[in-house]
């Protein structure tokens, strides 16, 4: 299943779960029910417009956003924010501080609980990878990917690149070929 399909499944499942919430059911219980089947997966959380499938949601960007109409985001705040839903206003100020607080207090604990999109060495993990390095070190060859000209974070070549997630992310044994070449010189 694709990364967007996982997000849509969890996002729409959150809407359904909130509408049909049982008395006493906690946000964490709902999140566990929705997210546990996707543990360890990469998910792209962009929200789809329910009136225009294939288009972005008109009121919020991601299913995980701290927005009153983003059911998944609201469950995440209720479950992980220090003061639960009372913290919603502080995440919606539009400032860098609000975004940093949201990330640290809500999004990271959510990602860690369900092992979503976890990269072992974030400081050295490449943002972009070329087709050759993706095939060499990735888990799969993508059917569809978005490409642009940039520098491959593995081999250092200026070429067409895409995100490592399009290759199922890089295996743990991937080699930063730029570092290997510079240490050999």
N, CA, C and O of each residue as an XYZ file, in Angstrom:
740
protein
N       0.844     -1.172      0.000
C       0.000      0.000      0.000
C       0.886      1.230      0.000
O       1.922      1.244      0.664
N       0.498      2.263     -0.733
C       1.280      3.478     -0.841
C       1.229      4.339      0.408
O       0.341      4.196      1.248
N       2.201      5.235      0.513
C       2.314      6.094      1.688
C       1.111      7.017      1.848
O       0.686      7.299      2.968
N       0.556      7.491      0.722
C      -0.617      8.356      0.804
C      -1.860      7.559      1.159
O      -2.746      8.064      1.847
N      -1.932      6.323      0.695
C      -3.083      5.475      1.011
C      -3.124      5.142      2.504
O      -4.199      5.090      3.101
N      -1.960      4.919      3.099
C      -1.899      4.657      4.543
C      -2.413      5.876      5.300
O      -3.236      5.755      6.207
N      -1.921      7.051      4.917
C      -2.349      8.283      5.590
C      -3.845      8.505      5.436
O      -4.521      8.882      6.394
N      -4.360      8.275      4.251
C      -5.793      8.464      4.014
C      -6.601      7.475      4.856
O      -7.627      7.837      5.431
N      -6.140      6.244      4.924
C      -6.819      5.238      5.728
C      -6.877      5.656      7.201
O      -7.929      5.575      7.835
N      -5.745      6.100      7.735
C      -5.696      6.510      9.144
C      -6.478      7.807      9.346
O      -7.221      7.938     10.319
N      -6.314      8.775      8.424
C      -7.013     10.058      8.552
C      -8.523      9.918      8.510
O      -9.224     10.490      9.345
N      -9.028      9.165      7.547
C     -10.474      8.968      7.447
C     -10.984      8.059      8.562
O     -12.104      8.219      9.047
N     -10.145      7.101      8.960
C     -10.508      6.256     10.101
C     -10.661      7.076     11.374
O     -11.527      6.791     12.201
N      -9.821      8.093     11.530
C      -9.932      8.976     12.706
C     -11.248      9.739     12.693
O     -11.884      9.902     13.734
N     -11.657     10.207     11.515
C     -12.953     10.899     11.413
C     -14.087      9.974     11.833
O     -14.950     10.362     12.620
N     -14.086      8.769     11.317
C     -15.123      7.795     11.646
C     -15.099      7.468     13.142
O     -16.142      7.429     13.796
N     -13.889      7.234     13.674
C     -13.755      6.865     15.087
C     -14.261      7.974     16.006
O     -14.899      7.693     17.020
N     -13.983      9.231     15.659
C     -14.465     10.331     16.502
C     -15.986     10.446     16.453
O     -16.626     10.709     17.471
N     -16.560     10.250     15.275
C     -18.023     10.323     15.147
C     -18.708      9.188     15.899
O     -19.852      9.328     16.331
N     -18.011      8.063     16.056
C     -18.589      6.872     16.682
C     -17.875      6.492     17.976
O     -17.862      5.327     18.374
N     -17.293      7.475     18.613
C     -16.508      7.243     19.831
C     -17.384      6.683     20.945
O     -18.481      7.176     21.211
N     -16.863      5.635     21.589
C     -17.580      5.013     22.701
C     -17.321      5.822     23.976
O     -16.243      6.395     24.137
N     -18.294      5.872     24.872
C     -18.071      6.585     26.145
C     -16.842      6.022     26.866
O     -16.688      4.809     27.013
N     -15.987      6.921     27.304
C     -14.789      6.531     28.040
C     -13.620      6.099     27.173
O     -12.536      5.843     27.698
N     -13.805      6.011     25.865
C     -12.719      5.598     24.973
C     -11.703      6.732     24.859
O     -12.066      7.862     24.533
N     -10.442      6.435     25.126
C      -9.412      7.468     25.101
C      -8.893      7.687     23.680
O      -9.030      6.831     22.806
N      -8.303      8.840     23.486
C      -7.689      9.146     22.199
C      -6.577      8.153     21.887
O      -6.419      7.739     20.739
N      -5.812      7.772     22.892
C      -4.723      6.827     22.681
C      -5.258      5.452     22.264
O      -4.647      4.784     21.429
N      -6.370      5.030     22.825
C      -6.978      3.755     22.411
C      -7.390      3.810     20.937
O      -7.189      2.850     20.193
N      -7.960      4.927     20.529
C      -8.368      5.083     19.130
C      -7.148      5.097     18.223
O      -7.126      4.419     17.196
N      -6.131      5.868     18.601
C      -4.912      5.924     17.793
C      -4.241      4.555     17.693
O      -3.770      4.170     16.622
N      -4.197      3.827     18.794
C      -3.610      2.482     18.753
C      -4.367      1.591     17.775
O      -3.756      0.841     17.013
N      -5.681      1.671     17.794
C      -6.509      0.865     16.892
C      -6.239      1.231     15.431
O      -6.134      0.353     14.574
N      -6.128      2.534     15.155
C      -5.942      3.005     13.784
C      -4.510      2.830     13.272
O      -4.305      2.497     12.104
N      -3.538      3.050     14.127
C      -2.145      3.133     13.677
C      -1.349      1.844     13.828
O      -0.402      1.622     13.074
N      -1.705      1.000     14.769
C      -0.920     -0.207     15.006
C      -0.743     -1.074     13.757
O       0.343     -1.619     13.558
N      -1.767     -1.225     12.908
C      -1.552     -2.053     11.708
C      -0.500     -1.496     10.750
O       0.019     -2.226      9.906
N      -0.188     -0.217     10.876
C       0.752      0.428      9.954
C       2.097      0.696     10.612
O       2.919      1.430     10.063
N       2.329      0.113     11.775
C       3.576      0.328     12.515
C       4.783      0.113     11.602
O       4.861     -0.876     10.873
N       5.724      1.062     11.659
C       6.949      0.956     10.896
C       6.849      1.441      9.455
O       7.837      1.414      8.721
N       5.679      1.879      9.052
C       5.506      2.336      7.669
C       5.865      3.810      7.518
O       5.919      4.567      8.487
N       6.104      4.178      6.290
C       6.292      5.584      5.941
C       4.927      6.084      5.490
O       4.292      5.454      4.645
N       4.474      7.181      6.025
C       3.165      7.729      5.653
C       3.316      9.194      5.277
O       3.966      9.962      5.986
N       2.726      9.567      4.182
C       2.668     10.964      3.743
C       1.286     11.469      4.126
O       0.284     11.012      3.574
N       1.220     12.404      5.063
C      -0.027     12.757      5.730
C      -0.883     13.795      5.012
O      -1.865     14.265      5.587
N      -0.546     14.172      3.769
C      -1.333     15.192      3.073
C      -2.803     14.779      3.004
O      -3.135     13.661      2.611
N      -3.671     15.709      3.397
C      -5.109     15.438      3.455
C      -5.770     15.693      2.108
O      -5.447     16.656      1.412
N      -6.686     14.825      1.761
C      -7.390     14.933      0.491
C      -8.738     15.621      0.691
O      -9.406     15.420      1.706
N      -9.122     16.421     -0.272
C     -10.412     17.095     -0.268
C     -11.518     16.046     -0.446
O     -11.548     15.362     -1.469
N     -12.424     15.908      0.522
C     -13.469     14.882      0.389
C     -14.430     15.152     -0.772
O     -15.059     14.226     -1.284
N     -14.544     16.408     -1.184
C     -15.427     16.758     -2.296
C     -14.747     16.633     -3.656
O     -15.412     16.517     -4.685
N     -13.399     16.658     -3.650
C     -12.631     16.591     -4.900
C     -11.445     15.652     -4.720
O     -10.320     16.104     -4.510
N     -11.694     14.344     -4.800
C     -10.594     13.389     -4.627
C      -9.423     13.710     -5.562
O      -9.604     14.060     -6.729
N      -8.223     13.578     -5.005
C      -7.015     13.893     -5.765
C      -6.526     15.313     -5.535
O      -5.439     15.674     -5.988
N      -7.316     16.126     -4.836
C      -6.939     17.506     -4.526
C      -6.716     17.647     -3.024
O      -7.248     16.878     -2.224
N      -5.915     18.650     -2.663
C      -5.620     18.905     -1.248
C      -6.872     19.381     -0.517
O      -7.732     20.047     -1.093
N      -6.953     19.031      0.740
C      -8.069     19.471      1.576
C      -8.065     20.999      1.639
O      -7.002     21.597      1.809
N      -9.214     21.640      1.507
C      -9.236     23.111      1.473
C      -9.019     23.796      2.820
O      -8.727     24.991      2.857
N      -9.155     23.067      3.923
C      -9.073     23.716      5.235
C      -7.807     23.393      6.024
O      -7.422     24.168      6.899
N      -7.165     22.289      5.743
C      -5.915     21.935      6.414
C      -5.073     21.116      5.454
O      -5.593     20.495      4.527
N      -3.769     21.119      5.683
C      -2.843     20.489      4.745
C      -2.668     18.993      5.025
O      -2.819     18.170      4.122
N      -2.354     18.646      6.265
C      -2.107     17.254      6.646
C      -3.204     16.738      7.563
O      -3.809     17.506      8.311
N      -3.461     15.423      7.503
C      -4.404     14.803      8.446
C      -3.930     14.994      9.879
O      -4.738     14.981     10.807
N      -2.622     15.171     10.067
C      -2.048     15.309     11.408
C      -2.034     16.752     11.918
O      -1.617     16.996     13.050
N      -2.478     17.701     11.112
C      -2.417     19.122     11.498
C      -3.215     19.411     12.769
O      -4.234     18.772     13.028
N      -2.744     20.383     13.561
C      -3.495     20.811     14.743
C      -4.648     21.735     14.323
O      -4.599     22.945     14.546
N      -5.662     21.156     13.726
C      -6.804     21.904     13.194
C      -8.088     21.246     13.700
O      -8.185     20.019     13.697
N      -9.057     22.020     14.127
C     -10.288     21.442     14.680
C     -11.003     20.468     13.742
O     -11.729     19.590     14.208
N     -10.809     20.608     12.438
C     -11.473     19.706     11.499
C     -10.576     18.539     11.053
O     -11.013     17.687     10.280
N      -9.343     18.497     11.531
C      -8.428     17.391     11.239
C      -8.542     16.385     12.386
O      -7.876     16.529     13.412
N      -9.382     15.375     12.209
C      -9.679     14.425     13.289
C      -8.423     13.753     13.836
O      -8.270     13.620     15.050
N      -7.531     13.332     12.957
C      -6.304     12.680     13.414
C      -5.455     13.648     14.234
O      -4.943     13.279     15.291
N      -5.302     14.875     13.760
C      -4.550     15.879     14.512
C      -5.140     16.135     15.887
O      -4.407     16.296     16.863
N      -6.452     16.174     15.963
C      -7.115     16.414     17.247
C      -6.895     15.234     18.205
O      -6.651     15.439     19.394
N      -6.979     14.011     17.693
C      -6.699     12.841     18.532
C      -5.257     12.861     19.024
O      -4.980     12.513     20.172
N      -4.341     13.270     18.149
C      -2.935     13.349     18.534
C      -2.728     14.362     19.653
O      -1.990     14.099     20.602
N      -3.379     15.522     19.545
C      -3.255     16.537     20.603
C      -3.825     15.999     21.906
O      -3.211     16.130     22.965
N      -4.998     15.397     21.819
C      -5.633     14.859     23.024
C      -4.742     13.807     23.694
O      -4.653     13.753     24.921
N      -4.092     12.981     22.891
C      -3.281     11.891     23.431
C      -1.892     12.320     23.887
O      -1.395     11.819     24.896
N      -1.254     13.241     23.158
C       0.168     13.509     23.406
C       0.497     14.898     23.955
O       1.531     15.052     24.607
N      -0.326     15.901     23.723
C      -0.013     17.248     24.217
C      -0.023     17.255     25.742
O      -0.837     16.565     26.356
N       0.868     18.023     26.359
C       0.954     18.044     27.822
C      -0.390     18.330     28.510
O      -0.687     17.760     29.560
N      -1.190     19.207     27.918
C      -2.481     19.559     28.511
C      -3.653     19.126     27.637
O      -4.743     19.691     27.726
N      -3.430     18.138     26.808
C      -4.496     17.627     25.950
C      -5.041     18.702     25.024
O      -4.292     19.552     24.542
N      -6.332     18.665     24.777
C      -6.966     19.593     23.841
C      -6.856     21.056     24.273
O      -7.003     21.956     23.447
N      -6.600     21.297     25.552
C      -6.418     22.671     26.023
C      -5.206     23.330     25.362
O      -5.106     24.556     25.343
N      -4.284     22.526     24.819
C      -3.092     23.062     24.155
C      -3.327     23.441     22.692
O      -2.440     24.021     22.065
N      -4.486     23.131     22.137
C      -4.731     23.426     20.720
C      -4.420     24.872     20.352
O      -3.740     25.086     19.349
N      -4.874     25.877     21.098
C      -4.589     27.261     20.693
C      -3.091     27.579     20.573
O      -2.698     28.353     19.700
N      -2.264     27.002     21.422
C      -0.830     27.329     21.359
C      -0.178     26.766     20.102
O       0.848     27.284     19.661
N      -0.753     25.709     19.513
C      -0.195     25.124     18.299
C      -0.707     25.822     17.038
O      -0.214     25.556     15.942
N      -1.672     26.694     17.179
C      -2.312     27.311     16.014
C      -1.981     28.788     15.844
O      -2.710     29.500     15.153
N      -0.915     29.259     16.448
C      -0.579     30.684     16.356
C       0.125     31.044     15.060
O       0.219     32.221     14.715
N       0.627     30.031     14.327
C       1.318     30.304     13.068
C       2.758     30.760     13.226
O       3.363     31.230     12.262
N       3.308     30.634     14.402
C       4.695     31.054     14.638
C       5.633     29.858     14.563
O       5.201     28.707     14.621
N       6.918     30.148     14.435
C       7.923     29.088     14.454
C       7.903     28.358     15.798
O       8.112     27.146     15.855
N       7.652     29.100     16.872
C       7.603     28.498     18.213
C       6.439     27.516     18.313
O       6.578     26.443     18.901
N       5.290     27.881     17.738
C       4.119     26.998     17.764
C       4.400     25.718     16.989
O       4.050     24.623     17.429
N       5.034     25.868     15.833
C       5.364     24.692     15.021
C       6.369     23.805     15.742
O       6.238     22.581     15.723
N       7.369     24.403     16.378
C       8.366     23.627     17.111
C       7.734     22.893     18.290
O       8.069     21.738     18.555
N       6.823     23.557     18.998
C       6.136     22.917     20.119
C       5.281     21.755     19.631
O       5.291     20.680     20.230
N       4.541     21.967     18.546
C       3.715     20.907     17.963
C       4.590     19.695     17.606
O       4.257     18.551     17.917
N       5.700     19.977     16.954
C       6.591     18.900     16.517
C       7.125     18.118     17.715
O       7.056     16.889     17.740
N       7.655     18.829     18.699
C       8.302     18.175     19.845
C       7.306     17.499     20.786
O       7.555     16.393     21.266
N       6.194     18.152     21.047
C       5.260     17.656     22.059
C       4.231     16.662     21.520
O       3.750     15.803     22.260
N       3.895     16.775     20.242
C       2.809     15.952     19.703
C       3.276     15.040     18.564
O       3.118     13.822     18.636
N       3.848     15.629     17.521
C       4.148     14.843     16.332
C       5.243     13.796     16.559
O       5.082     12.644     16.156
N       6.347     14.177     17.196
C       7.424     13.220     17.455
C       6.969     12.061     18.341
O       7.252     10.908     18.015
N       6.270     12.327     19.455
C       5.787     11.185     20.256
C       4.831     10.272     19.465
O       4.850      9.053     19.632
N       4.002     10.872     18.609
C       3.105     10.092     17.751
C       3.924      9.207     16.810
O       3.681      8.004     16.719
N       4.895      9.805     16.110
C       5.738      9.045     15.182
C       6.489      7.926     15.902
O       6.583      6.807     15.397
N       7.014      8.233     17.065
C       7.807      7.244     17.790
C       6.942      6.091     18.305
O       7.366      4.936     18.273
N       5.739      6.398     18.775
C       4.866      5.338     19.303
C       4.558      4.297     18.230
O       4.513      3.100     18.511
N       4.346      4.763     16.994
C       3.955      3.850     15.919
C       5.093      3.593     14.931
O       4.890      2.953     13.899
N       6.271      4.087     15.245
C       7.459      3.870     14.416
C       7.227      4.333     12.979
O       7.676      3.689     12.031
N       6.513      5.467     12.826
C       6.271      6.024     11.496
C       7.492      6.802     11.038
O       8.064      7.576     11.805
N       7.886      6.601      9.804
C       8.889      7.428      9.136
C      10.157      7.593      9.960
O      10.724      8.685      9.992
N      10.604      6.568     10.609
C      11.784      6.683     11.453
C      13.045      6.433     10.636
O      13.181      5.390      9.997
N      13.933      7.357     10.657
C      15.224      7.248      9.995
C      16.270      7.139     11.099
O      16.271      7.943     12.031
N      17.152      6.161     11.004
C      18.108      5.929     12.081
C      19.068      7.103     12.294
O      19.228      7.564     13.424
N      19.694      7.582     11.255
C      20.689      8.645     11.373
C      20.214      9.847     10.568
O      20.647     10.052      9.434
N      19.327     10.638     11.154
C      18.703     11.744     10.435
C      19.709     12.783      9.956
O      19.498     13.415      8.921
N      20.792     12.967     10.692
C      21.781     13.977     10.302
C      22.522     13.600      9.023
O      22.917     14.483      8.261
N      22.714     12.323      8.776
C      23.470     11.877      7.615
C      22.614     11.235      6.530
O      23.113     10.922      5.449
N      21.337     11.039      6.810
C      20.454     10.399      5.837
C      20.172     11.374      4.700
O      19.844     12.534      4.950
N      20.297     10.918      3.445
C      20.141     11.850      2.326
C      18.704     12.303      2.113
O      17.759     11.528      2.262
N      18.564     13.562      1.765
C      17.244     14.101      1.425
C      16.839     13.657      0.031
O      15.658     13.445     -0.242
N      17.833     13.515     -0.862
C      17.586     13.174     -2.266
C      18.485     12.035     -2.683
O      19.607     11.906     -2.193
N      17.991     11.205     -3.593
C      18.766     10.080     -4.088
C      18.506      9.915     -5.587
O      17.376     10.055     -6.055
N      19.576      9.615     -6.327
C      19.423      9.403     -7.772
C      18.909      7.983     -8.024
O      18.881      7.154     -7.115
N      18.510      7.718     -9.246
C      17.955      6.408     -9.597
C      18.973      5.290     -9.377
O      18.621      4.225     -8.870
N      20.231      5.524     -9.752
C      21.250      4.484     -9.589
C      21.447      4.118     -8.121
O      21.476      2.938     -7.771
N      21.582      5.125     -7.268
C      21.793      4.856     -5.840
C      20.524      4.295     -5.196
O      20.597      3.454     -4.300
N      19.370      4.761     -5.652
C      18.110      4.223     -5.143
C      17.977      2.740     -5.446
O      17.570      1.958     -4.586
N      18.323      2.351     -6.680
C      18.274      0.926     -7.038
C      19.322      0.126     -6.255
O      19.074     -1.005     -5.838
N      20.479      0.729     -6.069
C      21.578      0.035     -5.388
C      21.299     -0.173     -3.896
O      21.581     -1.240     -3.352
N      20.744      0.853     -3.238
C      20.596      0.801     -1.786
C      19.153      0.778     -1.288
O      18.923      0.589     -0.093
N      18.185      0.964     -2.170
C      16.791      1.006     -1.745
C      16.187     -0.376     -1.549
O      16.799     -1.395     -1.871
N      14.977     -0.386     -1.015
C      14.253     -1.640     -0.792
C      13.432     -2.058     -2.006
O      13.055     -3.224     -2.133
N      13.153     -1.110     -2.898
C      12.343     -1.416     -4.075
C      12.603     -0.363     -5.141
O      13.171      0.692     -4.859
N      12.187     -0.654     -6.358
C      12.246      0.319     -7.442
C      10.833      0.901     -7.569
O       9.866      0.149     -7.687
N      10.710      2.215     -7.545
C       9.367      2.801     -7.566
C       8.684      2.671     -8.924
O       9.329      2.730     -9.971
N       7.363      2.492     -8.882
C       6.561      2.550    -10.105
C       6.392      4.002    -10.527
O       6.406      4.330    -11.714
N       6.230      4.869     -9.518
C       6.008      6.296     -9.758
C       6.867      7.077     -8.771
O       6.954      6.712     -7.598
N       7.490      8.129     -9.232
C       8.275      9.001     -8.360
C       8.302     10.397     -8.977
O       8.102     10.553    -10.182
N       8.543     11.386     -8.166
C       8.689     12.759     -8.645
C      10.177     13.088     -8.666
O      10.868     12.922     -7.661
N      10.664     13.548     -9.802
C      12.088     13.801     -9.994
C      12.341     15.270    -10.253
O      11.496     15.964    -10.818
N      13.512     15.748     -9.836
C      13.966     17.094    -10.142
C      15.500     17.078    -10.157
O      16.120     16.135     -9.664
N      16.091     18.103    -10.712
C      17.558     18.210    -10.747
C      18.066     18.697     -9.394
O      17.609     19.718     -8.879
N      19.011     17.959     -8.828
C      19.627     18.342     -7.561
C      20.831     17.422     -7.349
O      21.249     16.719     -8.269
N      21.373     17.428     -6.161
C      22.539     16.608     -5.841
C      22.101     15.358     -5.092
O      21.364     15.438     -4.110
N      22.561     14.202     -5.562
C      22.274     12.949     -4.874
C      23.027     12.949     -3.546
O      24.230     13.209     -3.508
N      22.321     12.660     -2.470
C      22.922     12.635     -1.145
C      23.780     11.419     -0.883
O      24.421     11.328      0.164
N      23.804     10.474     -1.824
C      24.626      9.275     -1.664
C      25.921      9.398     -2.464
O      27.014      9.297     -1.906
N      25.792      9.619     -3.783
C      26.991      9.638     -4.639
C      27.515     11.046     -4.909
O      28.651     11.206     -5.354
N      26.702     12.065     -4.646
C      27.142     13.440     -4.841
C      27.004     13.971     -6.254
O      27.399     15.107     -6.518
N      26.451     13.177     -7.181
C      26.289     13.635     -8.562
C      25.128     14.613     -8.678
O      24.109     14.472     -8.003
N      25.298     15.599     -9.540
C      24.227     16.539     -9.890
C      23.420     15.851    -11.000
O      23.909     15.701    -12.120
N      22.198     15.440    -10.693
C      21.400     14.651    -11.631
C      19.934     14.686    -11.211
O      19.573     15.403    -10.278
N      19.107     13.932    -11.880
C      17.702     13.805    -11.477
C      17.645     12.996    -10.179
O      18.226     11.915    -10.085
N      16.946     13.526     -9.192
C      16.841     12.870     -7.884
C      15.392     12.827     -7.425
O      14.546     13.588     -7.897
N      15.129     11.922     -6.496
C      13.823     11.811     -5.857
C      14.064     11.545     -4.378
O      15.211     11.462     -3.939
N      12.998     11.413     -3.614
C      13.129     11.151     -2.185
C      13.461      9.682     -1.944
O      12.991      8.822     -2.690
N      14.256      9.372     -0.927
C      14.558      7.972     -0.616
C      13.302      7.131     -0.354
O      13.297      5.928     -0.617
N      12.243      7.756      0.160
C      11.013      7.001      0.447
C      10.435      6.373     -0.813
O       9.754      5.350     -0.741
N      10.707      6.995     -1.994
C      10.203      6.415     -3.238
C      10.836      5.063     -3.526
O      10.291      4.272     -4.295
N      11.983      4.795     -2.911
C      12.672      3.517     -3.057
C      12.433      2.632     -1.828
O      13.178      1.678     -1.602
N      11.419      2.935     -1.046
C      11.158      2.189      0.182
C      12.182      2.506      1.251
O      12.424      1.697      2.147
N      12.792      3.697      1.159
C      13.902      4.156      1.989
C      15.138      3.323      1.705
O      15.074      2.312      1.005
N      16.242      3.750      2.245
C      17.515      3.078      2.005
C      17.741      1.991      3.050
O      17.366      2.140      4.213
N      18.359      0.900      2.618
C      18.692     -0.176      3.545
C      19.672      0.346      4.595
O      20.342      1.357      4.381
N      19.748     -0.340      5.712
C      20.658      0.064      6.784
C      22.122      0.033      6.355
O      22.953      0.728      6.940
N      22.445     -0.766      5.339
C      23.837     -0.882      4.912
C      24.208      0.102      3.796
O      25.238     -0.070      3.144
N      23.382      1.128      3.570
C      23.720      2.097      2.518
C      25.015      2.807      2.883
O      25.335      2.978      4.059
N      25.749      3.215      1.865
C      27.059      3.840      2.055
C      27.017      5.256      1.495
O      26.580      5.475      0.366
N      27.474      6.210      2.293
C      27.620      7.577      1.802
C      28.878      7.596      0.944
O      29.988      7.775      1.445
N      28.687      7.409     -0.348
C      29.820      7.269     -1.266
C      30.668      8.535     -1.338
O      31.863      8.459     -1.625
N      30.073      9.691     -1.083
C      30.858     10.936     -1.084
C      31.880     10.899      0.035
O      33.027     11.298     -0.167
N      31.481     10.415      1.246
C      32.396     10.345      2.383
C      33.498      9.331      2.129
O      34.654      9.561      2.485
N      33.140      8.207      1.512
C      34.134      7.165      1.213
C      35.177      7.707      0.253
O      36.374      7.499      0.453
N      34.730      8.408     -0.802
C      35.674      8.967     -1.788
C      36.585     10.011     -1.146
O      37.791     10.005     -1.392
N      36.026     10.912     -0.324
C      36.850     11.979      0.256
C      37.851     11.432      1.270
O      38.930     12.003      1.428
N      37.521     10.339      1.961
C      38.470      9.764      2.932
C      39.570      8.972      2.233
O      40.660      8.798      2.777
N      39.277      8.486      1.010
C      40.292      7.748      0.232
C      41.310      8.682     -0.407
O      42.418      8.255     -0.732
N      40.955      9.943     -0.590
C      41.825     10.888     -1.313
C      42.929     11.427     -0.451
O      43.739     12.229     -0.916
